[in-house]
Every structure is written in structure tokens, then in C-alpha cells.
């Protein structure tokens, strides 16, 4: 579980994960679920939810950025001849950087969440930063969004909340902009670090990007059922609650592990769970030990929890990305109509919700101020079929929630936040009229 930190809803512009560079698209002004259907008047009145998803990947996109102590090879950016050294946690690291081009989403963004896919062999790690440019052209300083490594043998995964300057701040994994105008553009920088003098392979990344948004306030109107009525994906079911008391140093299981449990369900759906050797340290007799491993691999030592959104997608990307496609990133969806596009394409959606007592009928817990679960399909009437990890055991994980209640628990609270995880056999739907995927 995680506390709520988003006050409003959003509407997503999709992105092609497989493109060399996904340029920002024009902000959407209405929620739709197919190429031919125009949104209902009630949905148009719900307000403009502006979201842009931009990702950099592929040699062409990386070479168009600024390389400093880094090199591009095999569609990845590697640490090359370092341009600096850096002291961190009592050790010295060689440093190389890559800086992306400026991205203009077409609206004054007020929130941004980055995502990445990286490899950190040995004592190496990556740092992801962002800066903005205001409407008048003033450029902010760089803010750190995450210090990340694939494991915790040398460097503890962490975020840096605060950084309150330039009318911007960082709230765990989310970059926030003060005032009413928002930022006109953003720029991302990735630093690759390796222990100075270490003989290990170079760290690298194969994609990086961000979801930027400007969200309206107020209630949402329930969306009409769309293209996935009657479609339910066969996603394996895991319970977070059976891990109660496991590994207090990584959150202690139970209600704290909704995010890694949801991520594990989706990885299992793609047959992409970590190898048994990677969780051989898990105590004997632990059910679903890969969930314990996922919790350790997503734990944010500053936030003191496993609910860091990009840490979860970075973990998932390690296991689903291949030269043929796949990957994972954090985004926002405009309504369940867009979640239906994913389900129709065979892609489960991990959604962040929160609700009070009596607000989500049939839920295994009475209320939550921050919970992750997996949308796995829809009934013939358009209600939402989920794998809810808060169930006591596997048998109770599959649930059906009222469509309106679910959107009320999802869109006005997290802004429709979702993890999208794909593999080579399940690419994102192509861009289409109205939906802009």
C-alpha cells in the first residue's frame, strides 16, 4: 500500500514502445476506446486530461542526445571513457552521462514520472534526473528522480524527496511543478556509474522516458464499456497477505507488498518471472518466493517501501525486454476505455487506486489510501475483472468490481496511474484516431 499523492485524474496519450523515439503527441481532449467511436457527450464534459508519454530508445534517438563519457552500441547507451568521478556511500565511481533532447508536451505540465530499463553489473548504478523549462524560457536546475541498481549488494535503491527549488519539488518518484502555468518542456539526464577501477562490465540503459501530465480536478463520469467486454486474461493469482511478516528490512510483506505482488502476477503471465537462482535466499517453505524477491528488488530505502512506481517497472523491464521488443513503464490512462485497449491486445494493466469504506464493493479490504492491483479483463456488461493481491490467499484474488466505483477509486486519486508491461509477443496497440496510442 502507499499513501495518496495525486489530487486529480488524467487522460493518456499512448506511445509505441518499439519505436526508436516516441515523440510527444498532441494532448487528448476526450476519452474514446476505438478508432471509429466518438466519445459520449458526458465523457467530453468530464474535462481535458492532458498526458504525454515520451520514450527514448534505439541508436538513432540516443545519438541525437548529448553523450559525455558514454557510447551507443547495440541500441543501448553504455558507460565509456568517464568524464568525472563521484564519491558516494564511501566509494568512488567513474561517471558518464547521456542527456536527451528537450520534450514539449504541448501543455503546461504539473507532474512527471520517469521510467527506464537499465543493467547494472557488479558495483554499478544509474541516476535519473529531470529539469524543466518554463513558459518564459527559464530553465530549472536538475532534480534527482531515482538512484537505481538491479540489486542491493553495493548500492541501495533510493529516491530523494524534497529538492524544493525553482518552484519544483520531488515527491518520492514524482516531479511536481508549483504555480498555475506549469512547465512548457522537460529534459532527462541519465548518469551511469561504475566503481572506479572495477573490472566489471559497463552499466547501460536501453530506454528512458517520462509521463508528463496536467490533470483536472473534480469528479469523473463513468466511461462507457468498450472493446474488451467479455475478455478476461489468464493472469496467475498471488496474494500479498500470505507474506505477512516476511523480511521486515524490505517492508515486511502483507499490506506493504501490493505493488511487487501485482508486478509478479504480470511477469508470471508473460512467463518472465526471475530465475529460481535469484531467489534461492528466500526462506524455505515460503509460498511464491518470487514475490519476496520482487519486494527486495523494488524496495526504495528512502521511501521505506516497495510501492515506488518506476522501481517496479524497471524491475519488470529487466525480465521482459528483449531485442524483439517488450519492456515496462509508468503512465496514466484516461479511463477504463483505454485499459480495455490493453486487455484486447493481451496486456494486463497494473492500476493504482485508493478508496474509503464502502466505496469499492467486494474488495478484500475495507479501505486503502494507496493500493496496486491488476486489471485482467471485463465482464460482458463492462464491469472490471481484477486480480486483487489483498485477498487472504490465492483463491480470493480474482474479483469483479463495479465499473463506476473502480473509476472513482482510480482516476481522481492516482490520476489513472498504471504500469504497462509488455513482451515481444504482446506489443502495445498501434496509434489510432482519437486514442493516439
Helices and strands as residue ranges (DSSP letters): E 21-22, H 41-45, E 50-56, H 59-63, E 66-68, E 70-73, E 76-79, E 84-88, E 91-99, E 111-119, E 124-134, E 143-148, E 162-165, E 168-171, E 174-177, E 183-195, E 204-214, G 241-243, G 248-250, G 254-257, H 258-269, G 276-279, H 289-298, H 309-320, E 327-332, H 336-344, E 349-355, E 368-378, E 384-387, G 394-396, E 398-401, H 403-414, E 417-422
